[in-house]
């Protein structure tokens, strides 16, 4: 979409910034849930399952991002 006749229409710094932002959006839920697993010791069963689901979904997004290219 940002190419026209094999010429890149966006500056290089914008492409790099977008890659970094995308990486942060994908990895932050994984990092936050990893910290939550260690910080929160007494959780109900529902909280534990919910946190596990978020953890696995964020891990899935990271694997998808790594395999994109």
GUVEXLO-598472 format. One record per residue: residue number from 1; z, x, y of N, C-alpha, C in turn. Coordinates in pm, whole numbers. Last residue first. Layout:
GUVEXLO-598472
NODE pos     nz     nx     ny    caz    cax    cay     cz     cx     cy
NODE NUM      Z      X      Y      Z      X      Y      Z      X      Y
...
//
This chain:
GUVEXLO-598472
NODE pos     nz     nx     ny    caz    cax    cay     cz     cx     cy
NODE  69    876    750  -1257    768    845  -1234    725    907  -1357
NODE  68   1076    587  -1377    966    533  -1299    849    629  -1286
NODE  67   1303    677  -1504   1180    669  -1583   1061    617  -1505
NODE  66   1500    652  -1309   1465    787  -1358   1332    784  -1431
NODE  65   1517    375  -1281   1474    457  -1168   1429    596  -1213
NODE  64   1615    304  -1532   1483    256  -1489   1430    340  -1375
NODE  63   1867    424  -1522   1770    469  -1622   1628    423  -1586
NODE  62   1979    275  -1314   1962    420  -1299   1860    471  -1398
NODE  61   1985     20  -1428   1903     46  -1309   1880    194  -1287
NODE  60   2171     66  -1634   2033     29  -1667   1940     53  -1548
NODE  59   2398    108  -1482   2346    218  -1564   2201    191  -1605
NODE  58   2426   -147  -1381   2398    -38  -1289   2346     84  -1364
NODE  57   2478   -286  -1620   2361   -319  -1539   2326   -207  -1442
NODE  56   2720   -165  -1700   2600   -150  -1782   2473   -185  -1707
NODE  55   2891   -242  -1487   2873   -102  -1523   2744    -81  -1601
NODE  54   2882   -518  -1505   2833   -452  -1383   2803   -305  -1411
NODE  53   3002   -547  -1759   2865   -594  -1733   2805   -527  -1610
NODE  52   3258   -443  -1712   3170   -380  -1810   3025   -422  -1789
NODE  51   3354   -629  -1529   3338   -490  -1488   3246   -415  -1583
NODE  50   3362   -852  -1700   3279   -852  -1579   3252   -711  -1531
NODE  49   3549   -774  -1891   3410   -802  -1931   3316   -799  -1811
NODE  48   3777   -748  -1725   3728   -634  -1802   3583   -655  -1844
NODE  47   3811  -1005  -1631   3784   -895  -1537   3725   -775  -1609
NODE  46   3869  -1137  -1875   3750  -1174  -1798   3713  -1064  -1699
NODE  45   4111  -1018  -1947   3994  -1000  -2033   3865  -1032  -1958
NODE  44   4263   -861  -1661   4251   -968  -1760   4125   -944  -1842
NODE  43   4400   -534  -1627   4299   -634  -1595   4304   -744  -1701
NODE  42   4559   -267  -1536   4592   -397  -1592   4495   -503  -1543
NODE  41   4427    -48  -1414   4470    -41  -1554   4499   -178  -1613
NODE  40   4202     84  -1207   4261    -46  -1238   4300    -49  -1386
NODE  39   4095    345  -1211   4199    307  -1116   4274    179  -1157
NODE  38   3895    366  -1403   4008    457  -1408   4124    412  -1320
NODE  37   3717    164  -1341   3766    174  -1478   3890    262  -1485
NODE  36   3655    225  -1074   3738    108  -1104   3794    112  -1246
NODE  35   3483    440  -1107   3614    462  -1043   3708    346  -1075
NODE  34   3269    302  -1219   3332    412  -1293   3471    441  -1237
NODE  33   3201    130  -1015   3260     73  -1136   3325    181  -1223
NODE  32   3103    322   -829   3216    236   -795   3281    175   -920
NODE  31   2886    435   -967   2999    519   -925   3123    433   -897
NODE  30   2723    207   -997   2767    284  -1113   2890    369  -1080
NODE  29   2674    131   -731   2750     42   -822   2802    114   -946
NODE  28   2533    376   -645   2664    337   -592   2737    235   -680
NODE  27   2275    408   -754   2388    479   -813   2525    435   -762
NODE  26   2093    246   -612   2102    236   -757   2229    300   -813
NODE  25   2132    322   -348   2148    180   -385   2163    166   -536
NODE  24   2068    596   -367   2203    553   -331   2229    408   -371
NODE  23   1793    581   -427   1885    646   -520   2029    602   -493
NODE  22   1701    463   -193   1685    393   -322   1780    451   -426
NODE  21   1759    666    -11   1822    534      3   1815    456   -128
NODE  20   1589    869   -109   1734    890   -104   1807    756    -94
NODE  19   1340    749    -72   1381    791   -207   1532    809   -212
NODE  18   1340    719    206   1337    601    120   1378    633    -24
NODE  17   1334    987    287   1447    901    323   1453    777    234
NODE  16   1083   1062    189   1203   1127    137   1326   1042    166
NODE  15    919    899    348    914    888    201   1040    948    139
NODE  14    982    998    599   1012    858    567   1012    837    415
NODE  13    889   1256    593   1033   1236    607   1071   1092    573
NODE  12    610   1218    584    680   1272    467    830   1247    475
NODE  11    486    906    718    527   1047    729    610   1090    607
NODE  10    226    709    572    364    725    615    399    873    626
NODE   9    -30    722    473    -13    668    608    131    679    659
NODE   8   -222    952    301    -90    892    310    -64    850    454
NODE   7   -538    888    186   -463    952    294   -330    878    306
NODE   6   -714    756     16   -639    872    -34   -570    952     76
NODE   5   -784    532    174   -882    635    140   -816    766    101
NODE   4   -460    485    243   -590    436    284   -689    549    265
NODE   3   -138    378    146   -248    476    139   -378    408    177
NODE   2     63    199    121     66    284    238    -40    395    233
NODE   1      0     81   -118      0      0      0      0     86    126
//
